[in-house]
Amino acid sequence: MSTPISPLILLHPDDTVLVVRAAIRAGDALDIDGNPVIAAQDVTVGHKLARRSLAAGDKVLKYGAPIGSMTADVAMGGHVHMHNMKSDYIASHTRQVVGGGEGGH
């Protein structure tokens, strides 16, 4: 029997996120570093899931390098995207709009 291929990819051992390589549906059972996690929501290919619990202000590491910071807490297996992280380098990579309000989803 073959082992199912994980829908998640770890790009670098230091990464705090995993990249989704096959669509995840809410309720899917995931294995994150040997920990069973149930997906809380649908997540599309190319997006990121937290490899461990992350707190607001934590650096997000992908490819072993910081790509931004968390703006909200997220549990292990939670979706990490522009709704809860921001680029530390490019101001346009955030959901914030002029005037500080939240942009649409």
C-alpha positions as CSV (number, residue, x, y, z in Angstrom):
1,M,0.0,0.0,0.0
2,S,1.3,3.5,-0.8
3,T,1.3,6.3,1.7
4,P,-1.0,9.2,0.7
5,I,0.9,12.3,-0.5
6,S,0.5,15.3,1.9
7,P,-1.3,18.3,0.5
8,L,1.4,20.4,2.3
9,I,5.0,21.2,1.3
10,L,7.8,22.3,3.7
11,L,10.1,24.4,1.6
12,H,12.8,24.9,4.3
13,P,13.3,23.3,7.7
14,D,13.2,26.8,9.4
15,D,9.9,27.8,7.8
16,T,7.0,28.7,10.1
17,V,4.5,28.0,7.2
18,L,3.7,25.1,4.9
19,V,2.6,25.7,1.3
20,V,-0.7,24.1,0.1
21,R,-0.1,22.0,-3.0
22,A,-3.5,20.4,-3.2
23,A,-6.7,22.2,-2.2
24,I,-7.7,21.6,1.5
25,R,-11.3,21.5,2.5
26,A,-12.7,22.5,6.0
27,G,-12.7,19.3,8.1
28,D,-9.8,17.6,6.2
29,A,-7.4,15.7,8.5
30,L,-3.9,17.0,8.2
31,D,-0.5,15.9,9.6
32,I,1.7,18.8,10.6
33,D,5.1,17.7,11.9
34,G,3.5,14.5,13.3
35,N,0.6,16.5,14.9
36,P,-3.0,15.7,13.8
37,V,-4.8,18.9,12.8
38,I,-8.3,19.4,11.4
39,A,-8.5,22.1,8.7
40,A,-10.8,24.9,10.0
41,Q,-11.5,26.3,6.5
42,D,-11.0,25.7,2.8
43,V,-7.5,26.8,1.6
44,T,-6.5,26.9,-2.0
45,V,-3.3,25.8,-3.7
46,G,-0.4,28.2,-3.2
47,H,-1.6,29.6,0.1
48,K,0.1,28.9,3.4
49,L,-0.8,27.2,6.7
50,A,0.9,27.8,10.0
51,R,3.4,25.1,10.9
52,R,3.0,26.0,14.5
53,S,0.9,28.5,16.5
54,L,1.9,32.0,15.5
55,A,1.3,35.2,17.5
56,A,0.7,38.8,16.2
57,G,4.2,40.2,15.5
58,D,5.9,36.8,14.8
59,K,8.0,36.7,11.6
60,V,6.6,34.5,8.9
61,L,9.4,32.4,7.4
62,K,9.2,30.9,3.9
63,Y,12.2,29.5,2.0
64,G,14.0,30.0,5.3
65,A,13.7,33.7,5.0
66,P,11.3,36.3,6.6
67,I,8.5,37.3,4.2
68,G,6.4,39.3,6.7
69,S,4.9,39.5,10.1
70,M,1.7,38.2,11.6
71,T,-0.9,40.9,12.3
72,A,-3.1,38.4,14.3
73,D,-2.7,35.2,16.2
74,V,-3.2,31.9,14.3
75,A,-3.2,28.3,15.5
76,M,-1.2,25.5,14.0
77,G,-2.8,24.6,10.7
78,G,-4.5,28.0,10.4
79,H,-4.6,29.8,7.0
80,V,-1.8,32.5,6.8
81,H,-2.5,35.1,4.2
82,M,-3.1,38.9,3.8
83,H,-6.0,38.8,6.4
84,N,-3.6,38.0,9.2
85,M,-0.1,38.8,8.0
86,K,1.7,41.8,6.3
87,S,4.8,42.2,4.2
88,D,7.6,43.9,6.1
89,Y,9.0,45.0,2.8
90,I,6.2,46.0,0.3
91,A,3.5,48.2,1.7
92,S,1.0,47.1,-1.0
93,H,1.0,43.5,0.3
94,T,-1.6,44.1,3.0
95,R,-5.4,44.3,3.2
96,Q,-5.1,47.8,4.7
97,V,-6.5,50.6,2.5
98,V,-5.8,54.4,2.6
99,G,-7.3,55.7,5.9
100,G,-6.4,52.5,7.8
101,G,-9.7,50.6,7.1
102,E,-9.9,47.0,6.0
103,G,-10.1,46.1,2.4
104,G,-12.6,43.7,0.9
105,H,-12.1,39.9,0.6
